Amino acid sequence: MANSRHLGFTLLEVLLVVLLMGIAASAVTLSLGSNGPQQQLDKHANQFMTAVRVVLDEAILNGQFLGVVVAPDSYEFVVFHEDKWQVLEKDRLLSKRELEPEVQLDVIVEGMPLIQDDEQDDSWFEEPFKEADAGFEQDKKQPEPQILLFPSGEVTAFEVIFSTRGDSKELIQAKVFADSLGRVSRESLSEI
């Protein structure tokens, strides 16, 4: 009985574990605590990327055509149902996302920006048809997606760029992009 050992931890071992847990908690708090413009853009880009992945999985599982409508200050998801695009409103993750006023979205679909620099706002070809289209204004209010998500897992190749200005007026960007095979990725960009 002279060689009996006590099972348990010494006070020094317990204090060392508590110290290590405190250091780890403070490191996590410091890394999450900075809410600069780049971190905000990264958060928006991560939310968008995650939502696109979820919607693409939903399109594959349910065999539905889904899409993303991107505006300069918001984005929303739509489903093709009963021969028209309908907004997904009941899902909190997939409902319309309004961004802060200082954040802007730009969309490039299959290598081309949706709004071309040389594009005119009005076309003289549309003038004769304005009277004929007057009764169809209600149909035009349905959202038309720029990005399509197919039941096969394919998507319209796209880049969605989240932009804002930093404290010293430098341009800060985060980009979410996908190829036609449905691989969605993200990167951070910064310019002066």
N, C-alpha and C positions, 0 to 999 in steps of 0.2 A: 504494500500500500504506500510505500514511500515514493513511488513513481507515478502518483496520480496527477492527471492534467485537468485543468479547468477548461471547460468548453465555453466559448463566448468571445466577445471582442473587448479589447482594452479601450480605455478612454481616449488614448492617442489615435487609435484606428477610427473610432467614431468621429472624432473632431476632424480628422483628415478627410473623411467622406463628406462631412457637412461642408467643409471648406471647398472641396472640388465641386459639389453641387451648387454652391453659391457663385463660384466663378463661372460655371456653365450657364447659370440663369442670368447673370449680368451680361454675359456675351450675347445671349439670345435677345435680351432686352435692348441692348445697344444696337444690334443689327436690325431689329424691327422698329426701333424708335425713330430713326431718321426718315422723315416724310418729305424729302426733297422732290423736285419735279421729276427727276428720273425714276424715283421709286414709285411715284404716282402713275407715271406712264407704264412702267413695268407691271404694276398691279392691273391696270386696265387691259393691257395686252394679254396678260395671263388669264384674266377672266374671259376675254373674247376667245382666246385659243381653246380654253377648256370648254366653253359653250359650243364652239364649232365642232369639237370632237364628240361631245355628247349628242349633238343634233345629227352628226354623220352616223353615229352608232344607231340612233333612233331611225334614221332613214333606211339603214340596212336591215334592222330587225323588223320593221313594220312594212317595208316595201313601199315607202312613200317618197314623193319628190318634195324636198324641203329647200328653202332658200334663205339668204341673208340680205336684208335691205339695209344699206349703209348710207347714212346722211352725214353731212359735215360735222354734226354735233351729237349723233346718236346711231344706234343700230338696233335692229329687231329681226326676229326669225319668223318665217312664214311657211305655210304648208299648202301644197296644191291639192285642193279638195273641192269636189263638185264643179269642176272646170274653171276654177278661179283660185287666186292666191288669197289665203286667209291668215291673219296674224295669230301667232301663238301667244295668248294672253294669260292663260291660267297657270302657267309654270313660272315660278319666281326666278329661276335661273335664266329662263329663255324669254322673259318678258322684255319689253323695250327698255334699253339702257340709254339714259341721257347722261352725257358727259359734262364736266365743268365747262364754263364758258371759255376758259383759256386753252382747252384741249380741242384740237381739230383732227378730223379723220379724213384721210385721202385713200382712194381705192384705185388700184391698178388691176384690171382683169385681163388675163392672158397677155400680159406685157404691154397693154395700152391703157393709159388713164381714161377714165370714163368721160371726163370733160376735157376736150382738146383745146389747146391754146388758140388755134385758128378757127374754132367752131363759132358760128354765129348763134345768138339766142333765138332770133326769129328767122323763119324761112319764108320767102315769098311764095313757095309752093303750098304752104298751109292755108293761105288766105282764102281761096275758094271753098275750102272744106270746113271753115270755122262755123258757118251757119248750119251745115249738115250735121256737124258733131255736137251742136248745142244740146240736143236731147240725150247725149251719151255721157255727160259730165259725171254722172254717178258711177259709171263703170271705170272711169279713169282714176277714181280715188282709191282703188284697190292697189296695194303695194306691189311693185314689180321688183323682184330680187335681182341684184347684180351678180350674186354668187349663188350657184346652184349646187345642191347636194343630192346625188343620185342614189337610188336603192342598191346599185352595184358597188358602192363605196367610192366612186369617182366624184370629183368636185371640179368646178370651174377653177382653173389655176388663177390664184389671186395674190395680191399683196395689200394689206390694210396697214396704213402708217398712222400711228398716233403721234401728234406733234404738239409741242408747247414751247414757250420761251422760258429760259432759266432766269435766275436773279440778275445776271449780268447780260441779259438779252441774247444769249446764245441759243441756237436752235437745238432742242432736245427731241429725239424721236425714239420710238419703239416700233418694230415692224413684226407683224404676224403674216406668214405667207404659207401657201400650200401649192403642191403640184397637182397635176390632174389625177394622180393615183390616190389622193386623199391623205398624203403625209403633211401634217400641219406642224409648223415650227415657229420659233420666235427669236428675234435678236434685238439688241439695243443699239441705237445709232446716236451719235452726237456730232454736231457741226458748229462752226462759229459763224 
